[in-house]
């Protein structure tokens, strides 16, 4: 998939971007079941603010790339793989004497469960799953063994480079069932 928005086609200059994503899925018979393999890769280029090569780029949050969740890397919550903002539960506000400057300080032990995914400008997600029918109810129940791997990152910023050691891997097992109201899926 290719997408772009530029000033010459009506987009705001600060919201210009170019995005390319590629998804591929392969299904083969293996070990008495079906092996499903999926690969997703993508990159986004945003608007550079400043003339120097190290100037930050901006792209709309809705156009950034995300990973994590039941249809991506299952060991992570929805969109919470990669860069995120962690919202503290408690903080203090102090002012400097004789100055109108305020200092906001979050306490290290006050980081709560609330995170706001900020996405990245690069994504790589790989999934491999072996689906096998249940011996007891083969038309209604399937078992699945899976392994997911991936990462989301921002290129060109200090400390944001990604190596193979940064790729997160999450194996698991799953149960699939067919019900009159639709399929049910449970993964651990």
C-alpha positions, -999 to +999 in steps of 0.1 A: +000+000+000+013+034-009-001+066+005+009+102+004-003+137+012+015+168-001+007+205-002+001+204-040-028+180-035-044+200-007-027+187+025-013+212+050+025+216+046+031+204+082+009+173+077+027+160+045+039+124+044+048+095+022+040+060+035+047+025+021+036-007+037+038-043+024+018-073+038+022-108+026+006-141+038+015-177+029-005-208+037+009-244+033+001-278+046+025-289+073+027-316+101-010-326+096-022-290+098-019-257+081+011-234+085+002-197+082+030-172+078+027-134+076+052-106+071+044-069+074+070-042+068+065-004+064+081+030+065+068+066+066+086+098+056+073+130+072+079+167+067+114+177+079+114+208+101+147+226+096+174+225+070+200+203+087+199+166+082+194+160+119+162+181+120+132+162+133+105+151+110+067+154+117+040+131+105+003+129+116-002+103+144-028+086+123-002+079+096+025+066+120+030+028+121+020+007+151+023-030+162+011-052+190-023-068+197-042-099+187-036-095+150+000-084+152+026-093+179+003-111+204+026-106+234+018-069+235-013-049+240-030-032+210-005-008+194+018-008+225+049-022+208+076+005+202+076+041+212+051+052+238+044+079+264+040+067+299+015+087+320+024+090+357-002+086+385+014+112+407+036+142+402+046+175+419+047+210+407+074+233+421+083+269+412+118+284+414+121+312+439+119+346+422+110+330+389+078+322+371+092+289+359+074+257+370+091+223+373+069+192+369+084+162+385+070+127+382+080+102+409+098+071+395+075+047+414+043+064+402+043+053+366+008+038+361-008+014+337-017+042+313+004+044+282-002+063+250+014+047+219+032+072+198+040+048+169+071+049+148+082+056+112+093+020+107+076-014+114+085-050+110+062-078+121+065-115+114+040-142+124+042-180+120+013-202+131+006-240+129-031-247+130-042-283+137-077-297+141-088-312+174-091-350+175-123-348+195-143-322+174-123-316+142-150-295+125-155-272+155-121-269+173-086-261+162-054-258+182-027-233+172+010-230+180+024-196+171+055-174+173+053-136+166+082-112+162+085-076+155+094-040+164+084-004+158+110+023+158+120+058+146+150+060+123+176+087+123+173+098+160+199+092+186+193+060+206+166+048+183+185+024+160+172-011+159+193-043+157+182-080+157+186-079+195+158-053+196+133-075+178+107-088+203+096-125+201+065-139+217+056-176+214+022-190+224-006-214+220-042-209+210-076-224+208-101-217+179-137-226+181-167-223+157-200-212+173-234-204+157-227-167+164-192-167+149-156-179+156-140-177+190-102-173+194-082-175+226-044-171+227-020-174+256 
